[in-house]
Amino acid sequence: MSVETPTYERQGFYSLKQLDDVATLKLGNNFLSNTIDLDIKNSLFDVIDHISDNNEIKVLVIMNCIEQIGCESYIDFCRQVLDTEFDRKSIQRMCNVFDQLILKIVGLNKPIIYADCGEVISLFLSMGLACDYRIVATHTIFQKPYLELETLPKGGSAFFLSKMLGYNKAKQLLMSEKKFNALEALEMGIVDQVVPYIQLEEEAHKIARDFSKRSLRSLEGIKRLINYTMKYIQDYLEFESFELLKTIGA
């Protein structure tokens, strides 16, 4: 018999639910705007630490499909921030939040399944790349709003893609204005599985349950071995934020 735990939620930011040994973290539609709120941001990191410390949780599923922000909305959000007398420290704080989130994901001692759909901006692609398995819906389109904004991709995408695709292919992909779809991402090896949208959440949890049946000790050890090659990710993210802030004159 399946046992479901109470839901932990910050309205519009995230919700966390545990079913048996699988936890599901769903990102809300106000995820980006809430990253500058110190209390809310810290609550998300506390949740990830809770998942790490909870021996009853073997696998984490991160879903980014609820009223997701698309490319145009993201560009409008960024322009609103840049065109107003917005506190530059708040922009830097947002960068720091994304850096910490990526480091939390990379360092989590349990397998992470990432599920996404629709219009996926580069920031959420980076989040997916930091996870262990990526599944997207067939209608997914990966977008590059940083080119229109004349800024840089945030979240470590250049770091992860250069390791996954090689230097030249990563550079071509990031510098091109061309969007790419789910099947193209699958062919490149950026995602592991593509399914119809109606099956996305069910399939993500099926994969999570498959992972949960394997030796957690072995999976943790394999992650530590693989993450050894990512020992410079923190330095990279700091450099990435520094370069991004330079592009907006902060």
C-alpha positions in Angstrom: 0.0 0.0 0.0 1.4 3.4 -1.0 1.8 6.0 1.8 1.6 9.7 1.0 3.1 12.3 3.3 1.7 15.9 3.8 2.5 18.4 1.1 5.1 21.2 1.9 4.4 24.3 -0.1 5.3 27.9 -0.7 2.5 29.3 -2.8 3.7 30.0 -6.4 7.2 29.0 -5.6 7.3 25.2 -5.0 5.5 22.3 -3.5 6.9 19.1 -2.1 5.1 15.8 -1.8 6.4 12.3 -0.8 4.8 9.1 -2.0 6.5 6.0 -0.5 10.3 6.5 -1.1 9.9 9.1 -3.9 9.7 12.8 -3.3 8.3 15.2 -6.0 9.4 18.8 -6.0 7.1 20.9 -8.3 8.3 24.4 -9.2 5.6 27.1 -9.3 4.8 29.8 -11.8 6.4 32.5 -9.6 9.6 30.6 -9.1 11.8 33.4 -10.6 10.3 36.4 -8.9 10.4 34.6 -5.5 14.2 33.9 -5.8 15.0 37.4 -4.4 12.9 36.8 -1.2 15.5 35.6 1.3 13.0 33.7 3.5 11.3 31.9 0.6 14.7 31.0 -1.0 16.0 29.6 2.2 12.9 27.5 2.7 13.6 25.8 -0.7 17.2 25.0 0.3 15.9 23.7 3.6 13.6 21.3 1.7 16.4 20.0 -0.4 18.5 19.5 2.7 15.5 17.6 4.3 15.4 15.3 1.2 19.1 14.7 1.5 18.9 13.8 5.2 15.7 11.8 5.0 16.6 8.1 4.8 13.0 7.3 3.7 13.4 9.2 0.5 15.5 7.4 -2.2 14.8 9.4 -5.3 13.8 13.0 -6.1 11.6 14.1 -9.0 11.8 17.7 -10.0 8.9 18.9 -12.2 8.8 22.2 -14.0 5.5 22.0 -15.8 3.0 24.1 -13.8 2.1 27.3 -15.5 5.6 27.5 -16.6 7.2 30.8 -17.6 8.1 30.9 -21.3 10.6 32.8 -23.3 8.5 35.9 -23.9 7.4 36.1 -20.2 11.0 35.6 -19.1 12.3 38.4 -21.4 9.5 40.7 -20.2 10.4 39.9 -16.6 14.1 40.6 -17.2 13.5 43.8 -19.1 11.2 45.0 -16.3 14.0 44.4 -13.9 16.7 46.0 -16.0 14.6 49.0 -17.1 13.6 50.1 -13.6 15.7 51.4 -10.7 16.1 47.8 -9.6 18.6 47.2 -6.8 21.6 45.6 -8.5 22.3 43.7 -5.3 19.0 42.0 -5.9 20.1 40.9 -9.3 23.3 39.6 -7.8 21.3 37.8 -5.1 19.2 36.1 -7.8 22.4 34.9 -9.5 23.6 33.6 -6.1 20.3 31.7 -5.6 20.6 30.0 -9.0 24.2 29.1 -8.2 23.3 27.6 -4.9 20.4 25.7 -6.4 22.5 24.1 -9.0 25.2 23.2 -6.4 22.4 21.7 -4.2 21.1 19.6 -7.1 24.6 18.4 -8.2 25.6 17.6 -4.6 22.3 15.8 -3.6 23.2 12.2 -2.5 20.2 10.7 -4.3 19.2 10.2 -7.9 17.2 13.1 -9.4 14.7 12.8 -12.2 14.0 16.1 -14.1 10.7 16.5 -16.0 9.8 19.4 -18.2 7.6 20.5 -21.1 6.4 23.4 -23.2 8.7 26.4 -23.6 11.9 25.7 -21.7 14.2 28.6 -21.1 18.0 28.1 -20.8 17.9 28.5 -17.0 15.6 25.5 -16.6 17.6 23.5 -19.1 20.6 24.1 -16.9 18.7 22.8 -13.9 17.8 19.7 -15.8 21.4 19.2 -16.9 22.4 19.2 -13.3 20.1 16.2 -12.6 20.7 12.5 -13.3 17.9 11.7 -15.7 15.9 14.1 -18.0 12.5 13.4 -19.4 10.4 15.9 -21.5 7.1 16.0 -23.3 7.0 15.7 -27.1 6.0 19.4 -27.6 8.9 20.8 -25.6 10.9 23.6 -27.2 14.2 24.7 -25.7 14.7 28.5 -26.0 17.6 30.9 -25.6 16.3 34.2 -24.3 19.8 35.4 -23.2 20.6 36.1 -26.9 17.7 38.6 -27.3 18.5 40.1 -23.9 22.2 40.4 -24.8 23.2 38.6 -21.6 24.5 35.1 -20.9 22.9 31.7 -20.1 22.7 31.2 -16.3 22.8 28.0 -14.3 25.9 26.2 -15.7 24.6 25.3 -19.2 28.0 26.0 -20.8 29.7 23.9 -18.2 27.4 20.9 -18.5 27.0 21.0 -22.3 30.7 21.2 -22.9 31.1 18.0 -20.8 28.2 16.3 -22.5 28.6 17.3 -26.1 32.2 18.5 -26.4 33.6 22.0 -26.8 32.7 22.7 -30.4 29.1 21.3 -30.3 28.4 23.1 -27.0 29.6 26.4 -28.4 27.6 26.0 -31.6 24.5 25.1 -29.7 24.8 28.1 -27.2 25.8 30.6 -29.9 23.1 29.7 -32.4 19.8 31.6 -32.3 18.0 28.4 -33.4 15.6 26.8 -30.9 15.7 23.0 -30.7 12.9 20.6 -29.9 12.5 17.5 -27.7 13.5 15.0 -30.4 16.6 17.1 -31.3 17.6 17.2 -27.6 17.1 13.4 -27.4 19.3 12.9 -30.5 22.0 15.1 -29.0 21.8 13.2 -25.6 20.7 16.3 -23.7 17.5 14.5 -22.6 17.1 10.7 -21.9 13.4 10.2 -22.8 10.6 11.9 -24.7 7.0 11.0 -24.0 3.5 12.5 -24.7 2.6 15.3 -22.3 -0.3 13.3 -20.8 2.2 10.5 -19.8 5.0 12.8 -18.5 4.3 12.8 -14.7 3.4 9.1 -14.7 6.5 8.1 -16.6 8.8 10.3 -14.5 7.5 8.6 -11.4 7.9 5.2 -13.0 11.6 6.0 -13.7 12.0 7.2 -10.1 10.5 3.9 -8.8 12.9 1.9 -11.0 15.8 3.9 -9.5 14.5 3.3 -6.0 14.7 -0.4 -6.4 18.5 -0.2 -7.0 21.2 -0.1 -4.3 21.1 3.4 -2.9 24.6 2.9 -1.6 25.9 2.1 -5.1 24.0 5.0 -6.7 25.4 7.4 -4.1 28.9 6.1 -4.8 28.5 6.4 -8.5 27.3 10.0 -8.2 30.3 10.8 -6.0 32.7 9.4 -8.6 31.0 11.2 -11.5 30.8 14.5 -9.5 34.6 14.3 -9.0 34.8 15.6 -12.6 32.5 18.5 -11.5 34.8 19.7 -8.7 35.2 23.1 -10.5 31.5 23.7 -10.9 31.4 26.2 -8.0 34.2 28.2 -9.4 32.6 28.2 -12.8 29.2 29.4 -11.5 30.9 32.3 -9.7 32.7 33.2 -12.9 29.5 32.9 -14.9 27.6 35.2 -12.5 30.5 37.7 -12.7 30.5 37.7 -16.5 26.7 38.0 -16.6 26.6 41.0 -14.3 29.2 42.6 -16.5 26.9 42.3 -19.5 24.2 44.3 -17.7 26.5 46.9 -16.3 26.1 45.7 -12.7 
